[in-house]
Amino acid sequence: MMRQMSLQYDVIIIGCGPAGEAAASLAADFRKRVAIVDARGVGAAESDRADGRLGFFALREAAMVASGLARMPLPGLHRTETAGQPLADFAASRQALRDRAGDRIKSALDRPNIDLHAGRARLIDGRTVDVTDGEGRSTTLKADFILIATGSMPHFPAGVPADHPRIAAPWSALSLETLPGSLLIAGGDAAAYACASIFAALGVKVTLACPDKSGLPFLDVECRDHLALAMKSGGVEFRFGSAVRQVDEIKGGRLRIVLDKGQPVESDAMLWHGARRAAVDGLDLEQAGVELTPEGFIAVDEFARTNVSTVFAAGDTTGSGFLASTSVAHGRHAVSQMFETTLKRRADHLIPTCLHTIPPVSCIGVGEDEAREAGLPVVTGRALLQFNARGQAGGERTGILKCIFNRHNQKLLGAVIVGREAPELIHLAQHVMIADGGIDDFIGMSFNQPTLSELYRFAAYAALQSIARFEERDDDYGVLAKVA
């Protein structure tokens, strides 16, 4: 093995997903010298991620068309049998997305103070990383700080054969090759719900086996019910409190899936959205003394720092979020902390959460249940999509926008949206919250008509009516007190 001379940097970033890319860009903005290490090379790594993640979104677009036809049938257009059709045909733009993603990240990181290293990283200590490329050549990188952003990977239990051709991991649904007639999805996270709704929209009989009693515990209960109702009407069967224990192949290549609750399920295929762990195999974290949590993620404090003072971690590697937007914020936060910058980003604590289900869900800030449990003086404004002109034109029968306001100063504290365009609409709430706005801002806005954005005005008026009822009740209590 030929060893090259050592290279010195300000920060070494291992992994170039959303967290790693965001961290590298920000460190370069701070005029720091950055090394990025990825096993497949930066462009190839992003292309592989695009093949799964963006291929999944291409599949979702096809499902949205199918869902629209189911909601609003058009003369001459009929849904046909989809089982057995090549799955790639439903995501025809996958290859173009893959190529563009690789080119995009190469262009974004083509900066004089960023070096890209293709190879496998191994920590020597808290400031040193050894990189071995495909030819077996080794390079030693040294830096003041190391950031680990390698993401996460599925963790299959003993009874689930990870290498079975009819069992796919998250973002690998297209590896099934053909669209199954039936599909069991194991897990209760946002991606599991998204896959369930997408495959159901494509005509697949879907069973969602969620180990939790309700699923999506972070989501507002009322909005979770709206989503569940929409998914059930779309053909998804929920099996709550049911974790997968054993998978066996039966006649015809089908799967017999044993759950810890209820009867076994026979299915053509299974998607695993269950347990995950940090993708840190081969990094030799123990060599540098970096500790993991009992769940298999890198343990970090509020500053994204591990138990080794010079080593940081961000994104899915830490077991939090599992969303690209969250990972980006984590990566930027880690760099800001390691270099102790005074740069303030007010929006960093206001990260929208998005579920790419059908219908989609997005939320930001404080939820209604969370606010009431904390004893905050809140009032909620609701607007239903079925009573909105644009929603009616689109055949919407479910969906809701909820705005949570402070009852005293009428400032917006949070918002939740279930329905079409939710991932786009949530940014209006985000902007109002950043600007410390509230009810008056929504009522004073001029909205195009008919648009779903008008839902914000209806929700604001509904909140005003609730505030008026609170004030009337308080006045009544005051009168009673004087009489007494």
N, C-alpha and C positions, 0 to 999 in steps of 0.2 A: 504494500500500500504506500503510495507516494503522498507525503504530507507537504502542504504548501505553507507559506509563511502566515503568521497570525495577522488578522485585520482588526482594527480598532473602531468602535462605533459609540454613539451615545446610547442607543437602544437597539436591542435585537428583538424582532417580533417573529414569533413562531406561529405560522398559520396565516392564511390570507383570505379569510372569509369576511363577512361584514365588519366584525370587531377589529380584525387585523388591518384591513384596508383603511378604516376610519382612523385608527390609531396612527398608522404610518403617515397618512396625509397631514394630520394635525401636528405630529412631531416634526415633519418637514417644514410646516408653516412656522414652527418655532425655531427654524434653522438648525435643527439637530441632525446629526448624521445617522441614518437609519439603515438597518439590514433586515430584509424580510426573507424568511426561510420557509419553503413549502416543499413537501415531498415530491410533487408532480410538476413543480414549476408554477409560477404565478398565473400565467394565462391558462395553462392546462387545468390547474386546480379550479379556477373559476368556471371554466367550460364544463368540467365534471359536475360542479354544483348546479350549473344552469341546466345540464341534461336532466337532473332530477327535479330541482326546485322550479325552474322556469318551464320545464316540460310539464310539470304538474299544473302550472297556471294555464298553459296552453290547453291542457285537458279540461280545465275548469271552464275556459271560454266556450268550448264545445258543449259542455254540460249546461251552461247558461242559456245557450240557444235552445237546447232541448227542453229546459225548464220553461222558457218563454212560450214555446209552442204548446206545452202542456197547460199553461196558464191561460193562453189566448190562442186557441186553434185558428189556423188560417185556411181558407178554401184551397184545395189542391196540394196542401202540404200535410203529410201524415207521417207519424213516427213508425219506423219499421223495427223488426227484430234485430237487436244489437249483439246478443250473446254469440261469441265465437268470432266476432269481427276483429281484425288486427287492431290492437290498442293504439299503435302508433298513428293509425289513420285519423284518430280523434285528436291528435296533437301534432298535426303536420308541420307546424312552425318550430318544432323542437330544435332541429339542426341549425336553423338560422339564428335562433335565440342563443344556442350554445356558442356559435362562432362570434356573435356580437358581444357576448358577455366576456369572453376571453380578450377580445380586442379592446373593450372598454376599460377593463382594469389595467391592462398593460399601458394604455394611454394615460390613465389617471395617475399611475405611479412612475411614469417616465420623467423623473426629476433628478437633477444632478446630485442631490444629497440622499438619494435612496438607491441602495444596491439590492438586487434580487438574486437569491441563491436557491437553486433547485437541488434538493437533496434531503436526506433524513437527518433531523436534528437530534442531538443527545446532549443533555446538560452535564457539564463537568463540575461546575460549582455555580454559585449565585451570580457570577459575572461572565462565565465562559460557556460557549456552545460549540460542540464539534459537529460539522456538517459533512456527510458522506454523499457524494453524487452517484449517479448511475454507473459510472466507470470505476467506482471504488476509490476515487480520490477524496482525501480528507482535508478540510479547511477548518482552522480554529478561528472563531470569532469571539472577540472580547468587547464588553460594553459596561457602562455604568448600571444599566438596567436591562432586564429581560421581561418581555410580555408574552405570555402563553395564550394563544387564541386559536386553538386547534379544533374547537367545536366538540360535539358529543357524538356518541354512536349507540346503536341499540344494544340492550343487554337481555339476551334471551334466557329464559329459565331452562332447567335441565330437560323438561319434557317437550320443548319446542325445537324441532330440527331447523337450525338457522339456514342450512344449505339446501333446503327443499325448494324445488323450482316453482311450487305453487304458494310459497310463503315469501312475502316481500317486506322489506324494511321501509321506514318513512322515506319519502321522496323517491322511492324506487318502484312505485306502482307500475310504471311502464315496462318493467322487467317481466311482467306477467305475459307479455306478448299479445294475448288475445283477451277480449273483454269477457269476464266470467259471467255465468248465469246467476251465480250466487256468491256472496262475499261476506266473510266475517272480519270485522275490524276490531282488534284487541287494543283497548286503551281508552282514556277519557280526556285527552288533552285537546288543544285547539285543532291540531292537524288531524286527529282522529275524527273529530266532528266534521271537518272540511271534507275529508275523503269520503265519509259516509254519505254526505249530502250530494257530492259530485257523482259518485257511482250510482246512487239511487236515481239521480236525474237522467243518467244514461240508460236507465232501464234495468239495472242490476238489482236483484233482491239482496238487500243489505241488512246485516245484523251488527249492531254496535254493542260490544261487550265491554261495559265500563266497570272497572273495579270499585269505583266510588258509588255512594248511594244516590247521588244526583248528577255528578259530572259538572265540569267547569265551575268549581267553587268560587272563583274570583268574580264571576259574573252576577250582576243584579238578578235576583230571583224572578221578578216579573218578566224581565227580558229573556231570561233563560227559558221560561215557560213559553214565551212567544216563539223562540227558536225551535224548541222541542215540538210544538204544535205544527210548525211549518215542515219540519223534517219528517214527522210522522205522516202528515198528509202527502209527503213526497215519496213515501214507501220505506222509511227506515224503521226497523224494529229495535227498540232499546232493551238491553238486558243489564240493568243497573245492579251493582253489588256482585258482579260476576267477573272473575279473573280467569284467564286461560291457564289450565294445569297440564294438559297433555294433548298432543296432536298426533294422530295416526293416519296413515294413508289407507284408504279402503278401495273397494272395487271401482274400476273406471278412473282411477287416479284422483278421486275426490278425497276430501279431508274429513275426518271425524274429530271434532274439537270438543274436548271435555272441559267444562267450566266447574268452578268450585261451588256453583249454585245453579240449580235447575237442570233440565235435561241437556245432554250433549247436542251439538249442532253439526249437521252435515253441510259442507260447503265446497264449492269448486276451488276456492282460494282463500287466503288469509293475508291481511295486512297487519304487521306488528307495530303498534304505537304504544307499547307498554314501557317498561323500565328502560332507562338510558343511563349512560355513564360518560365521563370525560374521555375523549379520544386522545389518550396520552401514552398509548403503548409504544415502547421503544424510546421514550424521552429520558428515561433514567431519572425520574424526579427524586427518587430516594438518594441518588448520588449527591444531589444538591440540597437534600433535606426538606424538600417541599412536601407538605402533608395533604392528604385527601380527606374528604368527609366520609362518614360511614356509607353513604350512597354512591361513592366512587367519583365525586367531583372535586375540583381543586378548592380548598378552603381559602376564602379571602375575607378581609374586613371591609368596613364601609368605604375604604379608600382604594379598593381593588388590590390590596397588597396581601401576599401570602405570608406564611410564618417566616419566610426568608425575606429580609427587608428590601433586597434589590430585585426580587422576583414578583411580578404582578400577573394577574390572569383576568380575562374578560370574555364576555359572551357565553355561549352554551357550555363552555368548559367549566364554568362555575355553577352550572345547574340552575340558573335563573333566567326566566323569560322565554327562551327558545323561539324568539322572534327577531327578525333582522333589525327592526327599528330599535329594539332594546339592546341588541349586541352593538350596534353603532354607537349608541349613547355610552355603553360600558367602555368601549375602546377609547373614546374621547376622554371620558372621565379618568381612566387609568393614566393616560399620558399627561393630563393636566395635574394629576396628583404627583406623579414621579418627578416632574420638573417644577413643581410648586409654582405654577403660573398664576397670575392674578386675573387671567382672562375669565370673565363670568358669562355663562350662557344661561339666560333665564329660562329657556324652554327645556333644558335638560331634565327637569323634574316633572315635566308634562309630556310624557311619552304615550302616544295613543296605542291602545291594544286593539288588534284586528284579528277576527276570525274569518277566513275566506270560505265560509260555508255558503250554502244556498238556502235561504238568503244570508248575506254577510252580516256580521256584527262588529261594531267598533265602539270603544269606550275610552274615556279619559277622565282623570281627576278622581274625585270621591264619589262612590256609589251611594244610592239612597239608603240601603241597608247598613252600610258601613258608617254613614253619617249619623243615622239615628242611634246606632249602638254606641257611638262616641258621644252622644248627647248634644250634638250640634243643632242649633235652631234652624232647621231647613224646611223648605217647601219645594214640592216637586211639580213641574209643569209637564203634561203629557200631550202628545199629538200622534194620532194614528194615521198610518199611510192610507188606509182604506177611505178616509174622509178628505184626503188631499187630492186636488184635481189631477196632478200628474200621476199620483198613485192609482187613482181610479182609471185613468186612461191606460195604464199599464196592467190593469187587471189584478192589482194587489189586494189580497184578502187578509194578510197578516202583516205585522210590522209596526214598530213604535219608535218614537223619539222621546226620550226623557231628559229633562234638564233639572239639575239639582241646584237650587239657589239658597243663599243665606237669607233667612226670613227678615232679618233686621236691616241689612244694607243692600239686599237684592243682588249681591255679586254672584256670578256663576262659579259653582264649586266643582261641578262635574257633569258629564253627559254620557248617555248610552243610546245607541241606535241599533235597531234590528230592522233590516230591510235593504232594498236595492240602493246602491250608491253609498252605503254606510261608511266605507273606508275613505271616501272623498268628503262626505258631509262632516265628518268628525273634526276636520281641520278648521272649520269655522268656529266651533266651540273652543278649540285649542287657541285660536287667535284671540278670541274674546277673553279667555282666561289669562293669557299672557299680558293683555292690555288692562287687566283688572276690571273688566267690564261686567255687565249683567243684564237684567231685564230691559232697562231703557235702551241698551244698544240694539237688542233684537227688535224691539218694537219700532225703533227709529230707522231701521234699515229699509232700503227700497229693494225688494226682491223681484227678479224676473218672474213672469207668470205665464203658464203654470210651471212651477219647479218644486222639487222636493225640499229645497232650501227654505221655502215658506213654512215648513214644519216648525222651525225655530220661533217664528213669530207666534204661531198658534200655541206653542208650549209656553212662551213667555206670558201670553195673555191668560192662559190657564193658571200659571203660577200667581199672577196678580189677583185673580179671583180667589184663590186659596188664601192669600195674604189678607184680603179684605174680610174673609170669613173669620180668620184668626183675630183680626182687630175688632170685629163685631162681637165675637165671643168675649174678648177682653173687656170691651165696654160693658157688656151685660154683667160680667163679674164685678166690675166697678160699681155699677148701680146697686147690685145686690148687697155689696159690702156697705154702701152708704145707708141703705134701708136697715140693714142689721144694726 
